[in-house]
Amino acid sequence: MVLEELTMGKVPELWSRKYESKRLKFENEGQFDKAKKVQRAAVCDYMNKLNKIVSYIQKTSLVDSEETRTSILSDLEETRHRWRENKIHD
């Protein structure tokens, strides 16, 4: 589940699949500049998606309780902080 992976600080496999296959293809072909470009695009996309999920969690009434919301947002903020420091882990 995407939210579960995010709260553990991981990039969801669903998000990274297409970028990883492209990046590996370019690396195997020796096209390292293209591989780096794909990686930069991936990081940008991951951050945008994470920010949208944070906004949604802040506003939704579908969260069980405010305590749950606070816990999820805290975990997502920690993930965002790690990712901003380029410590993104798949």
A tleap script that builds the chain and sets N, CA, C and O, in Angstrom:
source leaprc.protein.ff14SB
mol = sequence {
  NMET VAL LEU GLU GLU LEU THR MET GLY LYS
  VAL PRO GLU LEU TRP SER ARG LYS TYR GLU
  SER LYS ARG LEU LYS PHE GLU ASN GLU GLY
  GLN PHE ASP LYS ALA LYS LYS VAL GLN ARG
  ALA ALA VAL CYS ASP TYR MET ASN LYS LEU
  ASN LYS ILE VAL SER TYR ILE GLN LYS THR
  SER LEU VAL ASP SER GLU GLU THR ARG THR
  SER ILE LEU SER ASP LEU GLU GLU THR ARG
  HIE ARG TRP ARG GLU ASN LYS ILE HIE CASP
}
set mol.1.N position { 0.841 -1.179 0.000 }
set mol.1.CA position { 0.000 0.000 0.000 }
set mol.1.C position { 0.887 1.245 0.000 }
set mol.1.O position { 1.889 1.302 0.713 }
set mol.2.N position { 0.523 2.211 -0.782 }
set mol.2.CA position { 1.338 3.416 -0.964 }
set mol.2.C position { 1.550 4.154 0.351 }
set mol.2.O position { 2.682 4.507 0.680 }
set mol.3.N position { 0.490 4.393 1.103 }
set mol.3.CA position { 0.625 5.155 2.348 }
set mol.3.C position { 1.520 4.432 3.343 }
set mol.3.O position { 2.322 5.062 4.033 }
set mol.4.N position { 1.390 3.126 3.419 }
set mol.4.CA position { 2.230 2.341 4.327 }
set mol.4.C position { 3.707 2.472 3.951 }
set mol.4.O position { 4.555 2.669 4.821 }
set mol.5.N position { 4.011 2.364 2.671 }
set mol.5.CA position { 5.397 2.508 2.218 }
set mol.5.C position { 5.921 3.907 2.523 }
set mol.5.O position { 7.062 4.066 2.956 }
set mol.6.N position { 5.088 4.920 2.297 }
set mol.6.CA position { 5.502 6.304 2.545 }
set mol.6.C position { 5.788 6.555 4.018 }
set mol.6.O position { 6.780 7.200 4.356 }
set mol.7.N position { 4.920 6.049 4.900 }
set mol.7.CA position { 5.127 6.288 6.326 }
set mol.7.C position { 6.358 5.557 6.850 }
set mol.7.O position { 6.858 5.875 7.929 }
set mol.8.N position { 6.851 4.574 6.088 }
set mol.8.CA position { 8.097 3.897 6.450 }
set mol.8.C position { 9.300 4.558 5.783 }
set mol.8.O position { 10.430 4.095 5.937 }
set mol.9.N position { 9.057 5.639 5.044 }
set mol.9.CA position { 10.147 6.374 4.414 }
set mol.9.C position { 10.579 5.835 3.064 }
set mol.9.O position { 11.599 6.261 2.521 }
set mol.10.N position { 9.823 4.915 2.526 }
set mol.10.CA position { 10.180 4.299 1.248 }
set mol.10.C position { 9.422 4.948 0.098 }
set mol.10.O position { 8.323 5.475 0.271 }
set mol.11.N position { 10.033 4.896 -1.071 }
set mol.11.CA position { 9.332 5.299 -2.294 }
set mol.11.C position { 8.439 4.122 -2.683 }
set mol.11.O position { 8.929 3.003 -2.830 }
set mol.12.N position { 7.151 4.355 -2.852 }
set mol.12.CA position { 6.266 3.255 -3.244 }
set mol.12.C position { 6.711 2.613 -4.557 }
set mol.12.O position { 7.048 3.301 -5.521 }
set mol.13.N position { 6.703 1.304 -4.572 }
set mol.13.CA position { 7.112 0.557 -5.763 }
set mol.13.C position { 6.253 0.946 -6.954 }
set mol.13.O position { 6.737 0.986 -8.085 }
set mol.14.N position { 5.003 1.227 -6.709 }
set mol.14.CA position { 4.087 1.653 -7.767 }
set mol.14.C position { 4.580 2.930 -8.442 }
set mol.14.O position { 4.408 3.097 -9.649 }
set mol.15.N position { 5.188 3.823 -7.679 }
set mol.15.CA position { 5.710 5.082 -8.219 }
set mol.15.C position { 7.045 4.883 -8.927 }
set mol.15.O position { 7.291 5.486 -9.971 }
set mol.16.N position { 7.899 4.048 -8.369 }
set mol.16.CA position { 9.279 3.956 -8.858 }
set mol.16.C position { 9.473 2.991 -10.020 }
set mol.16.O position { 10.491 3.052 -10.708 }
set mol.17.N position { 8.527 2.118 -10.243 }
set mol.17.CA position { 8.679 1.058 -11.248 }
set mol.17.C position { 9.102 1.589 -12.616 }
set mol.17.O position { 10.089 1.123 -13.185 }
set mol.18.N position { 8.358 2.564 -13.146 }
set mol.18.CA position { 8.648 3.039 -14.508 }
set mol.18.C position { 9.991 3.766 -14.575 }
set mol.18.O position { 10.726 3.640 -15.554 }
set mol.19.N position { 10.301 4.526 -13.528 }
set mol.19.CA position { 11.565 5.261 -13.521 }
set mol.19.C position { 12.764 4.316 -13.396 }
set mol.19.O position { 13.785 4.506 -14.056 }
set mol.20.N position { 12.629 3.304 -12.548 }
set mol.20.CA position { 13.730 2.364 -12.353 }
set mol.20.C position { 14.050 1.608 -13.631 }
set mol.20.O position { 15.220 1.425 -13.968 }
set mol.21.N position { 13.026 1.170 -14.343 }
set mol.21.CA position { 13.289 0.416 -15.573 }
set mol.21.C position { 13.967 1.299 -16.616 }
set mol.21.O position { 14.871 0.843 -17.315 }
set mol.22.N position { 13.540 2.560 -16.729 }
set mol.22.CA position { 14.180 3.481 -17.677 }
set mol.22.C position { 15.620 3.770 -17.267 }
set mol.22.O position { 16.531 3.753 -18.095 }
set mol.23.N position { 15.812 4.037 -15.969 }
set mol.23.CA position { 17.152 4.367 -15.479 }
set mol.23.C position { 18.116 3.200 -15.715 }
set mol.23.O position { 19.235 3.399 -16.188 }
set mol.24.N position { 17.684 2.006 -15.389 }
set mol.24.CA position { 18.537 0.831 -15.582 }
set mol.24.C position { 18.834 0.590 -17.057 }
set mol.24.O position { 19.949 0.203 -17.408 }
set mol.25.N position { 17.859 0.813 -17.916 }
set mol.25.CA position { 18.062 0.654 -19.359 }
set mol.25.C position { 19.166 1.593 -19.836 }
set mol.25.O position { 20.079 1.175 -20.549 }
set mol.26.N position { 19.079 2.869 -19.438 }
set mol.26.CA position { 20.096 3.837 -19.848 }
set mol.26.C position { 21.466 3.492 -19.266 }
set mol.26.O position { 22.476 3.604 -19.960 }
set mol.27.N position { 21.509 3.078 -18.013 }
set mol.27.CA position { 22.793 2.721 -17.404 }
set mol.27.C position { 23.419 1.527 -18.110 }
set mol.27.O position { 24.626 1.515 -18.356 }
set mol.28.N position { 22.611 0.525 -18.439 }
set mol.28.CA position { 23.124 -0.658 -19.135 }
set mol.28.C position { 23.641 -0.326 -20.531 }
set mol.28.O position { 24.516 -1.012 -21.058 }
set mol.29.N position { 23.090 0.733 -21.122 }
set mol.29.CA position { 23.536 1.175 -22.444 }
set mol.29.C position { 24.688 2.173 -22.345 }
set mol.29.O position { 25.178 2.657 -23.365 }
set mol.30.N position { 25.120 2.481 -21.129 }
set mol.30.CA position { 26.212 3.432 -20.936 }
set mol.30.C position { 25.804 4.884 -21.088 }
set mol.30.O position { 26.662 5.758 -21.207 }
set mol.31.N position { 24.515 5.154 -21.086 }
set mol.31.CA position { 24.004 6.523 -21.236 }
set mol.31.C position { 23.727 7.104 -19.841 }
set mol.31.O position { 22.578 7.262 -19.428 }
set mol.32.N position { 24.809 7.412 -19.140 }
set mol.32.CA position { 24.702 7.812 -17.742 }
set mol.32.C position { 24.063 9.188 -17.558 }
set mol.32.O position { 23.407 9.428 -16.544 }
set mol.33.N position { 24.242 10.089 -18.515 }
set mol.33.CA position { 23.590 11.400 -18.417 }
set mol.33.C position { 22.069 11.255 -18.481 }
set mol.33.O position { 21.337 11.911 -17.740 }
set mol.34.N position { 21.613 10.391 -19.375 }
set mol.34.CA position { 20.168 10.156 -19.478 }
set mol.34.C position { 19.642 9.470 -18.215 }
set mol.34.O position { 18.540 9.770 -17.756 }
set mol.35.N position { 20.425 8.560 -17.661 }
set mol.35.CA position { 20.022 7.875 -16.428 }
set mol.35.C position { 19.883 8.874 -15.284 }
set mol.35.O position { 18.944 8.787 -14.491 }
set mol.36.N position { 20.817 9.825 -15.195 }
set mol.36.CA position { 20.742 10.849 -14.146 }
set mol.36.C position { 19.530 11.752 -14.351 }
set mol.36.O position { 18.884 12.160 -13.386 }
set mol.37.N position { 19.228 12.060 -15.602 }
set mol.37.CA position { 18.065 12.897 -15.908 }
set mol.37.C position { 16.775 12.193 -15.482 }
set mol.37.O position { 15.877 12.821 -14.922 }
set mol.38.N position { 16.687 10.903 -15.746 }
set mol.38.CA position { 15.521 10.121 -15.329 }
set mol.38.C position { 15.422 10.114 -13.805 }
set mol.38.O position { 14.328 10.248 -13.256 }
set mol.39.N position { 16.555 9.960 -13.117 }
set mol.39.CA position { 16.548 9.943 -11.657 }
set mol.39.C position { 16.083 11.285 -11.089 }
set mol.39.O position { 15.318 11.317 -10.125 }
set mol.40.N position { 16.537 12.383 -11.676 }
set mol.40.CA position { 16.105 13.716 -11.218 }
set mol.40.C position { 14.604 13.902 -11.426 }
set mol.40.O position { 13.913 14.444 -10.564 }
set mol.41.N position { 14.107 13.449 -12.575 }
set mol.41.CA position { 12.668 13.545 -12.850 }
set mol.41.C position { 11.878 12.695 -11.855 }
set mol.41.O position { 10.801 13.090 -11.408 }
set mol.42.N position { 12.414 11.539 -11.518 }
set mol.42.CA position { 11.751 10.657 -10.556 }
set mol.42.C position { 11.636 11.328 -9.195 }
set mol.42.O position { 10.565 11.325 -8.588 }
set mol.43.N position { 12.728 11.898 -8.718 }
set mol.43.CA position { 12.727 12.554 -7.408 }
set mol.43.C position { 11.718 13.696 -7.384 }
set mol.43.O position { 10.986 13.855 -6.408 }
set mol.44.N position { 11.675 14.477 -8.434 }
set mol.44.CA position { 10.719 15.586 -8.531 }
set mol.44.C position { 9.284 15.052 -8.486 }
set mol.44.O position { 8.436 15.600 -7.781 }
set mol.45.N position { 9.021 14.002 -9.224 }
set mol.45.CA position { 7.691 13.397 -9.250 }
set mol.45.C position { 7.324 12.829 -7.879 }
set mol.45.O position { 6.198 13.012 -7.416 }
set mol.46.N position { 8.261 12.143 -7.228 }
set mol.46.CA position { 8.006 11.578 -5.902 }
set mol.46.C position { 7.650 12.678 -4.902 }
set mol.46.O position { 6.716 12.525 -4.116 }
set mol.47.N position { 8.388 13.778 -4.932 }
set mol.47.CA position { 8.130 14.877 -4.000 }
set mol.47.C position { 6.759 15.497 -4.259 }
set mol.47.O position { 6.026 15.796 -3.316 }
set mol.48.N position { 6.412 15.691 -5.519 }
set mol.48.CA position { 5.097 16.251 -5.854 }
set mol.48.C position { 3.970 15.348 -5.364 }
set mol.48.O position { 2.986 15.826 -4.799 }
set mol.49.N position { 4.115 14.059 -5.578 }
set mol.49.CA position { 3.088 13.116 -5.136 }
set mol.49.C position { 3.001 13.083 -3.610 }
set mol.49.O position { 1.905 13.036 -3.050 }
set mol.50.N position { 4.141 13.107 -2.944 }
set mol.50.CA position { 4.151 13.120 -1.482 }
set mol.50.C position { 3.458 14.372 -0.954 }
set mol.50.O position { 2.661 14.295 -0.019 }
set mol.51.N position { 3.755 15.514 -1.545 }
set mol.51.CA position { 3.125 16.765 -1.120 }
set mol.51.C position { 1.608 16.723 -1.299 }
set mol.51.O position { 0.870 17.234 -0.457 }
set mol.52.N position { 1.146 16.124 -2.381 }
set mol.52.CA position { -0.298 16.004 -2.607 }
set mol.52.C position { -0.950 15.099 -1.563 }
set mol.52.O position { -2.055 15.375 -1.096 }
set mol.53.N position { -0.264 14.027 -1.205 }
set mol.53.CA position { -0.811 13.122 -0.188 }
set mol.53.C position { -0.862 13.814 1.173 }
set mol.53.O position { -1.836 13.658 1.909 }
set mol.54.N position { 0.173 14.572 1.511 }
set mol.54.CA position { 0.175 15.317 2.774 }
set mol.54.C position { -1.005 16.286 2.803 }
set mol.54.O position { -1.713 16.369 3.807 }
set mol.55.N position { -1.217 17.009 1.726 }
set mol.55.CA position { -2.344 17.950 1.656 }
set mol.55.C position { -3.673 17.227 1.821 }
set mol.55.O position { -4.570 17.709 2.513 }
set mol.56.N position { -3.790 16.085 1.189 }
set mol.56.CA position { -5.026 15.311 1.297 }
set mol.56.C position { -5.267 14.848 2.735 }
set mol.56.O position { -6.374 14.981 3.255 }
set mol.57.N position { -4.234 14.308 3.370 }
set mol.57.CA position { -4.365 13.817 4.748 }
set mol.57.C position { -4.739 14.963 5.689 }
set mol.57.O position { -5.504 14.764 6.633 }
set mol.58.N position { -4.210 16.143 5.441 }
set mol.58.CA position { -4.527 17.294 6.284 }
set mol.58.C position { -6.006 17.671 6.204 }
set mol.58.O position { -6.572 18.161 7.182 }
set mol.59.N position { -6.630 17.451 5.061 }
set mol.59.CA position { -7.996 17.930 4.822 }
set mol.59.C position { -9.087 16.869 4.918 }
set mol.59.O position { -10.240 17.195 5.199 }
set mol.60.N position { -8.742 15.626 4.693 }
set mol.60.CA position { -9.770 14.598 4.570 }
set mol.60.C position { -10.479 14.302 5.892 }
set mol.60.O position { -9.901 14.420 6.972 }
set mol.61.N position { -11.730 13.922 5.772 }
set mol.61.CA position { -12.486 13.485 6.950 }
set mol.61.C position { -12.470 11.960 7.061 }
set mol.61.O position { -13.118 11.394 7.941 }
set mol.62.N position { -11.744 11.309 6.186 }
set mol.62.CA position { -11.702 9.847 6.167 }
set mol.62.C position { -10.680 9.252 7.130 }
set mol.62.O position { -10.583 8.030 7.249 }
set mol.63.N position { -9.921 10.095 7.816 }
set mol.63.CA position { -8.947 9.608 8.793 }
set mol.63.C position { -9.699 9.255 10.071 }
set mol.63.O position { -10.605 9.977 10.486 }
set mol.64.N position { -9.321 8.152 10.686 }
set mol.64.CA position { -10.000 7.604 11.860 }
set mol.64.C position { -10.147 8.597 13.010 }
set mol.64.O position { -11.221 8.712 13.602 }
set mol.65.N position { -9.070 9.313 13.327 }
set mol.65.CA position { -9.095 10.271 14.438 }
set mol.65.C position { -8.016 11.318 14.216 }
set mol.65.O position { -7.159 11.165 13.346 }
set mol.66.N position { -8.063 12.374 15.002 }
set mol.66.CA position { -7.029 13.407 14.896 }
set mol.66.C position { -5.674 12.861 15.338 }
set mol.66.O position { -4.635 13.278 14.827 }
set mol.67.N position { -5.689 11.940 16.278 }
set mol.67.CA position { -4.445 11.304 16.719 }
set mol.67.C position { -3.812 10.526 15.561 }
set mol.67.O position { -2.600 10.585 15.353 }
set mol.68.N position { -4.633 9.807 14.821 }
set mol.68.CA position { -4.152 9.067 13.649 }
set mol.68.C position { -3.619 10.026 12.596 }
set mol.68.O position { -2.556 9.797 12.018 }
set mol.69.N position { -4.362 11.103 12.347 }
set mol.69.CA position { -3.937 12.096 11.365 }
set mol.69.C position { -2.567 12.668 11.750 }
set mol.69.O position { -1.672 12.774 10.911 }
set mol.70.N position { -2.416 13.030 13.014 }
set mol.70.CA position { -1.155 13.598 13.499 }
set mol.70.C position { -0.009 12.611 13.335 }
set mol.70.O position { 1.090 12.991 12.933 }
set mol.71.N position { -0.263 11.358 13.644 }
set mol.71.CA position { 0.767 10.324 13.512 }
set mol.71.C position { 1.186 10.136 12.051 }
set mol.71.O position { 2.376 10.078 11.742 }
set mol.72.N position { 0.208 10.044 11.168 }
set mol.72.CA position { 0.502 9.874 9.737 }
set mol.72.C position { 1.272 11.080 9.207 }
set mol.72.O position { 2.271 10.926 8.504 }
set mol.73.N position { 0.806 12.278 9.545 }
set mol.73.CA position { 1.475 13.491 9.064 }
set mol.73.C position { 2.897 13.596 9.595 }
set mol.73.O position { 3.792 14.060 8.889 }
set mol.74.N position { 3.107 13.171 10.824 }
set mol.74.CA position { 4.460 13.182 11.391 }
set mol.74.C position { 5.377 12.241 10.609 }
set mol.74.O position { 6.506 12.598 10.275 }
set mol.75.N position { 4.881 11.040 10.323 }
set mol.75.CA position { 5.664 10.074 9.540 }
set mol.75.C position { 5.945 10.598 8.135 }
set mol.75.O position { 7.054 10.450 7.623 }
set mol.76.N position { 4.943 11.208 7.517 }
set mol.76.CA position { 5.127 11.740 6.164 }
set mol.76.C position { 6.093 12.922 6.158 }
set mol.76.O position { 6.862 13.089 5.212 }
set mol.77.N position { 6.059 13.732 7.197 }
set mol.77.CA position { 6.994 14.856 7.288 }
set mol.77.C position { 8.428 14.350 7.441 }
set mol.77.O position { 9.354 14.925 6.870 }
set mol.78.N position { 8.609 13.289 8.200 }
set mol.78.CA position { 9.936 12.678 8.340 }
set mol.78.C position { 10.407 12.140 6.987 }
set mol.78.O position { 11.571 12.304 6.621 }
set mol.79.N position { 9.512 11.508 6.256 }
set mol.79.CA position { 9.839 11.013 4.913 }
set mol.79.C position { 10.225 12.172 4.001 }
set mol.79.O position { 11.223 12.097 3.284 }
set mol.80.N position { 9.443 13.230 4.028 }
set mol.80.CA position { 9.725 14.399 3.190 }
set mol.80.C position { 11.097 14.986 3.538 }
set mol.80.O position { 11.864 15.355 2.649 }
set mol.81.N position { 11.393 15.067 4.818 }
set mol.81.CA position { 12.680 15.612 5.266 }
set mol.81.C position { 13.842 14.760 4.737 }
set mol.81.O position { 14.827 15.292 4.224 }
set mol.82.N position { 13.716 13.437 4.867 }
set mol.82.CA position { 14.774 12.546 4.369 }
set mol.82.C position { 14.941 12.671 2.863 }
set mol.82.O position { 16.063 12.710 2.357 }
set mol.83.N position { 13.827 12.734 2.152 }
set mol.83.CA position { 13.893 12.830 0.696 }
set mol.83.C position { 14.514 14.144 0.264 }
set mol.83.O position { 15.260 14.184 -0.714 }
set mol.84.N position { 14.217 15.213 0.975 }
set mol.84.CA position { 14.804 16.514 0.626 }
set mol.84.C position { 16.317 16.498 0.787 }
set mol.84.O position { 17.027 17.223 0.090 }
set mol.85.N position { 16.798 15.689 1.685 }
set mol.85.CA position { 18.242 15.563 1.888 }
set mol.85.C position { 18.841 14.514 0.956 }
set mol.85.O position { 19.958 14.045 1.170 }
set mol.86.N position { 18.081 14.153 -0.083 }
set mol.86.CA position { 18.523 13.173 -1.091 }
set mol.86.C position { 18.845 11.817 -0.494 }
set mol.86.O position { 19.776 11.140 -0.929 }
set mol.87.N position { 18.086 11.433 0.485 }
set mol.87.CA position { 18.260 10.110 1.067 }
set mol.87.C position { 17.051 9.255 0.724 }
set mol.87.O position { 16.510 8.542 1.570 }
set mol.88.N position { 16.640 9.343 -0.534 }
set mol.88.CA position { 15.474 8.584 -0.992 }
set mol.88.C position { 15.875 7.125 -1.153 }
set mol.88.O position { 16.869 6.803 -1.805 }
set mol.89.N position { 15.081 6.252 -0.546 }
set mol.89.CA position { 15.324 4.813 -0.636 }
set mol.89.C position { 14.142 4.152 -1.313 }
set mol.89.O position { 12.987 4.443 -1.003 }
set mol.90.N position { 14.441 3.269 -2.230 }
set mol.90.CA position { 13.372 2.495 -2.887 }
set mol.90.C position { 13.023 1.305 -2.035 }
set mol.90.O position { 12.148 0.520 -2.400 }
savepdb mol mol.pdb
quit
